[in-house]
């Protein structure tokens, strides 16, 4: 059984209290990460019941890895320009 988009949305929304406990800039960053999780909602929906937070975290980790990879490529590109 797969999840509905509403169930994925509810899981993401369930982290609102955590975000509210963070301070300013950290809260903004966390909320942005959670907002971007919606990009991976279709992948999260294939996760079967019960909806564990692992699918949510996998989306977050994947998003961070994409950013790290992109930044590493940019650093290499800039290093080549500097030599």
C-alpha positions as a printed NumPy array, in Angstrom:
array([[  0.   ,   0.   ,   0.   ],
       [  1.406,   3.4  ,  -0.931],
       [  0.957,   6.735,   0.775],
       [ -1.176,   9.595,  -0.382],
       [  0.182,  13.072,  -0.96 ],
       [ -1.836,  14.173,   2.055],
       [ -0.06 ,  11.676,   4.302],
       [  3.322,  12.901,   3.109],
       [  2.2  ,  16.486,   3.735],
       [  1.052,  15.557,   7.24 ],
       [  4.396,  13.929,   8.029],
       [  6.283,  17.004,   6.863],
       [  3.915,  19.254,   8.827],
       [  4.413,  17.108,  11.953],
       [  7.893,  18.63 ,  12.228],
       [  6.517,  22.16 ,  12.663],
       [  7.009,  22.063,  16.446],
       [ 10.674,  21.219,  16.   ],
       [ 11.1  ,  24.194,  13.686],
       [  9.343,  26.501,  16.127],
       [ 11.816,  25.49 ,  18.841],
       [ 14.762,  26.645,  16.718],
       [ 16.123,  30.167,  16.684],
       [ 15.741,  32.624,  13.792],
       [ 18.229,  31.666,  11.093],
       [ 18.17 ,  27.967,  12.029],
       [ 14.37 ,  27.985,  11.873],
       [ 14.43 ,  29.595,   8.442],
       [ 16.924,  27.041,   7.163],
       [ 14.973,  24.107,   8.592],
       [ 11.702,  25.407,   7.153],
       [ 13.342,  25.793,   3.74 ],
       [ 14.636,  22.218,   3.918],
       [ 11.188,  20.952,   4.819],
       [  9.578,  23.001,   2.055],
       [ 11.981,  21.463,  -0.437],
       [ 10.982,  17.977,   0.742],
       [  7.821,  18.416,  -1.296],
       [ 10.035,  18.034,  -4.388],
       [ 10.555,  14.419,  -3.304],
       [  6.977,  13.723,  -2.257],
       [  6.392,  11.289,  -5.15 ],
       [  9.356,   9.178,  -4.002],
       [  8.166,   9.346,  -0.403],
       [  4.711,   8.189,  -1.434],
       [  5.994,   4.769,  -2.469],
       [  7.029,   4.104,   1.119],
       [  4.546,   1.688,   2.669],
       [  2.623,   2.05 ,   5.919],
       [  3.246,   3.003,   8.555],
       [  4.909,   6.189,   7.373],
       [  8.159,   6.318,   9.255],
       [ 10.179,   9.481,   9.18 ],
       [ 12.941,   7.599,   7.346],
       [ 11.446,   8.59 ,   3.987],
       [ 11.437,  12.229,   5.037],
       [ 15.017,  12.035,   6.261],
       [ 16.133,  10.276,   3.099],
       [ 14.742,  13.196,   1.104],
       [ 16.599,  15.649,   3.317],
       [ 19.864,  13.708,   3.111],
       [ 19.543,  13.386,  -0.647],
       [ 18.924,  17.117,  -0.968],
       [ 21.998,  17.88 ,   1.137],
       [ 24.131,  15.467,  -0.86 ],
       [ 23.076,  17.182,  -4.071],
       [ 24.141,  20.531,  -2.584],
       [ 27.469,  19.136,  -1.376],
       [ 28.185,  17.598,  -4.776],
       [ 27.322,  20.835,  -6.553],
       [ 29.522,  22.876,  -4.223],
       [ 32.433,  20.441,  -4.603],
       [ 32.208,  20.746,  -8.397],
       [ 32.142,  24.535,  -8.108],
       [ 35.213,  24.519,  -5.848],
       [ 37.091,  22.374,  -8.365],
       [ 36.039,  24.682, -11.189],
       [ 37.199,  27.758,  -9.285],
       [ 40.488,  26.079,  -8.353],
       [ 41.186,  25.421, -12.036],
       [ 40.529,  29.078, -12.833],
       [ 42.878,  30.189, -10.078],
       [ 45.885,  28.246, -11.389]])
